[in-house]
Amino acid sequence: MKKNNNYDLQYKINKDLAELFKENGIKNFRLTSIGNSIGTGYSIVRTTKPLLARNDSLREIMAYNGINVETNSVARPQDNNDEHIYEWLVQNKTVGEINKMVQHDFAGTRTSRPPIYGLSEQEMKEAYPSDNNARLQDLIKKTEVDLANIVIYNGATGSFLDGITRNGTFRQKLTSGIRRDFSSIDSTLKWIQSNNRDGSNTQVYLCGVPNYLGLEIPTSPINNELKKLSKKYANVVYVEPAVSHVFYNKYKKK
């Protein structure tokens, strides 16, 4: 049963995408979410679950059209500056290794953890499983004639927010943190494009930064730089951020 207008729109987009895939001989669809807390699917108003699991009708529609779907989450809600993300790539970390870090971030023993909504600790471990042995480089580099390999990148906030939330200097807040994140994003995108030139065919969707966590931080300068960065690489598309609200209702399970 369709739930609301957002679900209806999502359902239609998924159907259109499945038709596009069929027209182009795509039988396998791989989605990999990389980056920060948005990349994990963390929300202050919804049930905690991986970002890609929020697309409720994707698997159903793709399966109906004979298309296999694989999703992977390679993102952390904390300690997620883009330098770390690039290190995961260079070190070829497994999805399970990253999810162990996510489980640590959400662990009840960690005093600075982000809250978990709607999930027990066991359910959280099932949502972010530590037994996934797929390696990041292999996920990104894999290419087949019938495979659509998509990376969704949410970043450009880790070092910047460290400066904001930990009372850093003005320079740390507005210059050095941003430059540090962008340098690593650039390195990651360059690595992906280099492999595309060597036979891969991976598309990256580089997502803009919303009014992050309601901190009233001006994000236009960051997003302008993300747009410029996306234009450097043939395989990268910039995605406008979701519209943020001034006020949010208390957590509702959905």
Secondary structure, 3 states (H helix, E strand, C coil): CCCCHHHHHHHHHHHHHHHHHHHCCCCEEEEEEEECHHHHCCCCCCCCCCHHHHCCCHHHHHHHCCCEEEEEEEECCCCCCHHHHHHHHHHCCEHHHHHHHHHHHHCCCCCCCCCCCCCCHHHHHHHCCCCCCCEHHHHHHCCCCCEEEEEEEECCCHHHHHHHHCCCCHHHHHHHHHHHHHHHHHHHHHHHHHHHHCCCCEEEEEECCCCHHHCCCCCHHHHHHHHHHHCCCCCEEEECCCCCCCCCCCCCCC
